[in-house]
Amino acid sequence: MPTRDPETDLSQASGWYAILPKPPPARRLSGHQVADWVVVGAGVTGLAAARRLGELAPNARVVLIDDYRIGYGASGRNSGFIIDTPHLSERVATETNQRLSRLVVAGLAELEGLVRKHQIDCEWSPRGHLTAIVERQRIENLEATARSLDAVNEGYEWLEGDALARVVGTRHYYAAINTPRTVLVNPAAMCRGLGDTLPVNVEVYEETPVHSVRPGSMVQVECAEGSISAPNVLLTTNAFVTKLGFLKRHVFPLFECASLSRPLTVDEQAMMGGAADWGITGFASMRRTLSNRILVRHGTYYGSQFRLTQGMRTWLQGAHKTGMLKRFPMLGNLEFEHTWSGVYCMTRNWASYFGRLEPGVFASLGYSGVGVPRGTISGKLLAEYALGFESALIDDVRAVSGPPRLPPEPFLGLGVRARLAWHRFSNRAEW
Ligand SMILES: Cc1cc2nc3c(=O)[nH]c(=O)nc-3n(C[C@H](O)[C@H](O)[C@H](O)COP(=O)(O)OP(=O)(O)OC[C@H]3O[C@@H](n4cnc5c(N)ncnc54)[C@H](O)[C@@H]3O)c2cc1C
């Protein structure tokens, strides 16, 4: 394996990735090469961008590069909710919420079309998802979510008491909103399937860290064991874009942690009750998956110095188990087999970045916690934008992009850590 920047080293595979069959050996980029298009970063954004370039320029050589394997990065290590409604907020204009809605709906439709067309085996489950609260006092938050959904004409169902317990098998939650179009998946399996079905003119190089990107009439991309130049390069590296020297004062990483259990036994399934699969988001996320495992996502850390050490992984695994047992005390023997962290790319005002950074260098990134549908549609639109296309969706993605400048360190770190601490404290009863 190539030497890695210790700050971006994700040495622990996610549970989603670990339960898949081992992939064939990676093809790494070596020597000096020339391409028509290079896409750096093979998460959902890069996969969608490379696919679209391959489709729209069938005679072009499109090269997609990733530091790790497809499905290994954040796109494969998230909670697997493909949410049909963005993080709507009453604090932003209805027009912005409508644009975000159109984008995530288009992203979900794109993924659904590809999963169906290529029969990608990824536990695709159109179950919808529950935005839930534990404490009755939080009802105003849920009502605000409902009003935001009303404002963009999104359908939903309000669940409480028996109706909610019948779905999730626990009375731990006070109420929830079910948004029915969300899809639940194994995200690593989905990414791998997307990577395996790219157009024939897209060449994939994995285990190929890119060390620098130098703009020019031919953009020079220096990799660990070779280099490649192309007139146009698309950066879809999420928060790691700063390591390449771009957007350093506009985006920052947050690390989010998750655990996946072993499969439930038949007895455990019977004791648990509820539906065969479901997904809850809120202060923490929890899922029962189609393969009968429990996923917990909880624990957010500011990124610039963060490493998930073995001690911390053990601590998190214990915390995730405690949270699960509050909801399902009958699952005392259920172990979490995998605990990992992954990176969100955050901005100050939750606006993503989409556009041209330098002549020949384009980027799309920074979708906070709902990047699977947004990244997919943004990657596809970035390819179209770089090729000179115009469309209503390109107008939408450009209108919701534009992160403001961040304060310098140490103020950024102090501010982010203080907000995270307040969020944890004020939501302690939700966990
Ligand atoms: C624990 C967790 C739970 C989450 N849950 C959800 C969820 O349920 N639903 C949802 O929609 N979103 C969720 N998210 C957020 C979502 O995963 C991201 O927003 C999304 O994956 C972003 O996709 P991306 O393709 O832009 O970036 P990434 O998936 O981060 O892809 C970037 C790729 O670039 C590669 N790369 C970076 N630097 C270099 C380099 N120098 N050289 C070569 N390659 C490089 C990386 O290896 C990576 O594969 C979650 C995130 C985490 C961490």
The ligand as an SDF file (V2000), in Angstrom:
LIG
                    3D

 53 58  0  0  0  0  0  0  0  0999 V2000
  -20.4900    7.9230    9.6130 C   0  0  0  0  0  0  0  0  0  0  0  0
  -21.1430    8.7110    8.5120 C   0  0  0  0  0  0  0  0  0  0  0  0
  -22.5130    8.5800    8.2970 C   0  0  0  0  0  0  0  0  0  0  0  0
  -23.1290    9.2630    7.2480 C   0  0  0  0  0  0  0  0  0  0  0  0
  -24.4230    8.9700    6.9490 N   0  0  0  0  0  0  0  0  0  0  0  0
  -24.9760    9.4430    5.8040 C   0  0  0  0  0  0  0  0  0  0  0  0
  -26.2360    8.9710    5.3600 C   0  0  0  0  0  0  0  0  0  0  0  0
  -26.8450    8.1080    5.9790 O   0  0  0  0  0  0  0  0  0  0  0  0
  -26.7490    9.4950    4.2160 N   0  0  0  0  0  0  0  0  0  0  0  0
  -26.0680   10.4290    3.4660 C   0  0  0  0  0  0  0  0  0  0  0  0
  -26.5910   10.8840    2.4350 O   0  0  0  0  0  0  0  0  0  0  0  0
  -24.8400   10.8660    3.8430 N   0  0  0  0  0  0  0  0  0  0  0  0
  -24.2740   10.3750    4.9650 C   0  0  0  0  0  0  0  0  0  0  0  0
  -23.0120   10.7450    5.3200 N   0  0  0  0  0  0  0  0  0  0  0  0
  -22.2950   11.7220    4.4810 C   0  0  0  0  0  0  0  0  0  0  0  0
  -21.8670   11.0950    3.1380 C   0  0  0  0  0  0  0  0  0  0  0  0
  -21.2000    9.8730    3.3610 O   0  0  0  0  0  0  0  0  0  0  0  0
  -20.9630   12.0510    2.3750 C   0  0  0  0  0  0  0  0  0  0  0  0
  -21.5840   13.3280    2.3030 O   0  0  0  0  0  0  0  0  0  0  0  0
  -20.7290   11.5480    0.9650 C   0  0  0  0  0  0  0  0  0  0  0  0
  -20.1960   10.2530    0.9840 O   0  0  0  0  0  0  0  0  0  0  0  0
  -19.8340   12.4750    0.1910 C   0  0  0  0  0  0  0  0  0  0  0  0
  -19.5140   11.8380   -1.0180 O   0  0  0  0  0  0  0  0  0  0  0  0
  -18.2790   12.3130   -1.8670 P   0  0  0  0  0  0  0  0  0  0  0  0
  -18.1830   11.4180   -3.0540 O   0  0  0  0  0  0  0  0  0  0  0  0
  -18.4030   13.7750   -2.1540 O   0  0  0  0  0  0  0  0  0  0  0  0
  -17.0250   12.1590   -0.9220 O   0  0  0  0  0  0  0  0  0  0  0  0
  -16.3030   10.8210   -0.3580 P   0  0  0  0  0  0  0  0  0  0  0  0
  -17.2320    9.6970   -0.2630 O   0  0  0  0  0  0  0  0  0  0  0  0
  -15.5500   11.2520    0.8320 O   0  0  0  0  0  0  0  0  0  0  0  0
  -15.3160   10.5020   -1.5410 O   0  0  0  0  0  0  0  0  0  0  0  0
  -14.1210   11.2050   -1.7230 C   0  0  0  0  0  0  0  0  0  0  0  0
  -13.1030   10.2120   -2.2340 C   0  0  0  0  0  0  0  0  0  0  0  0
  -11.9190   10.9160   -2.5650 O   0  0  0  0  0  0  0  0  0  0  0  0
  -10.8280   10.1120   -2.2280 C   0  0  0  0  0  0  0  0  0  0  0  0
   -9.6770   10.9950   -2.0550 N   0  0  0  0  0  0  0  0  0  0  0  0
   -9.5530   12.0180   -1.1770 C   0  0  0  0  0  0  0  0  0  0  0  0
   -8.3650   12.6100   -1.3100 N   0  0  0  0  0  0  0  0  0  0  0  0
   -7.7200   11.9560   -2.2870 C   0  0  0  0  0  0  0  0  0  0  0  0
   -6.4470   12.0800   -2.8850 C   0  0  0  0  0  0  0  0  0  0  0  0
   -5.5790   13.0340   -2.5080 N   0  0  0  0  0  0  0  0  0  0  0  0
   -6.0940   11.2110   -3.8570 N   0  0  0  0  0  0  0  0  0  0  0  0
   -6.9610   10.2600   -4.2890 C   0  0  0  0  0  0  0  0  0  0  0  0
   -8.1850   10.1010   -3.7590 N   0  0  0  0  0  0  0  0  0  0  0  0
   -8.5550   10.9320   -2.7840 C   0  0  0  0  0  0  0  0  0  0  0  0
  -11.2350    9.3950   -0.9480 C   0  0  0  0  0  0  0  0  0  0  0  0
  -10.5100    8.1890   -0.7570 O   0  0  0  0  0  0  0  0  0  0  0  0
  -12.7320    9.1620   -1.1970 C   0  0  0  0  0  0  0  0  0  0  0  0
  -12.9940    7.8760   -1.7110 O   0  0  0  0  0  0  0  0  0  0  0  0
  -22.3570   10.1320    6.3920 C   0  0  0  0  0  0  0  0  0  0  0  0
  -20.9960   10.2830    6.6220 C   0  0  0  0  0  0  0  0  0  0  0  0
  -20.3840    9.5840    7.6590 C   0  0  0  0  0  0  0  0  0  0  0  0
  -18.9150    9.7500    7.8630 C   0  0  0  0  0  0  0  0  0  0  0  0
  1  2  1  0
  2  3  1  0
  2 52  2  0
  3  4  2  0
  4  5  1  0
  4 50  1  0
  5  6  2  0
  6  7  1  0
  6 13  1  0
  7  8  2  0
  7  9  1  0
  9 10  1  0
 10 11  2  0
 10 12  1  0
 12 13  2  0
 13 14  1  0
 14 15  1  0
 14 50  1  0
 15 16  1  0
 16 17  1  0
 16 18  1  0
 18 19  1  0
 18 20  1  0
 20 21  1  0
 20 22  1  0
 22 23  1  0
 23 24  1  0
 24 25  2  0
 24 26  1  0
 24 27  1  0
 27 28  1  0
 28 29  2  0
 28 30  1  0
 28 31  1  0
 31 32  1  0
 32 33  1  0
 33 34  1  0
 33 48  1  0
 34 35  1  0
 35 36  1  0
 35 46  1  0
 36 37  1  0
 36 45  1  0
 37 38  2  0
 38 39  1  0
 39 40  1  0
 39 45  2  0
 40 41  1  0
 40 42  2  0
 42 43  1  0
 43 44  2  0
 44 45  1  0
 46 47  1  0
 46 48  1  0
 48 49  1  0
 50 51  2  0
 51 52  1  0
 52 53  1  0
M  END
$$$$
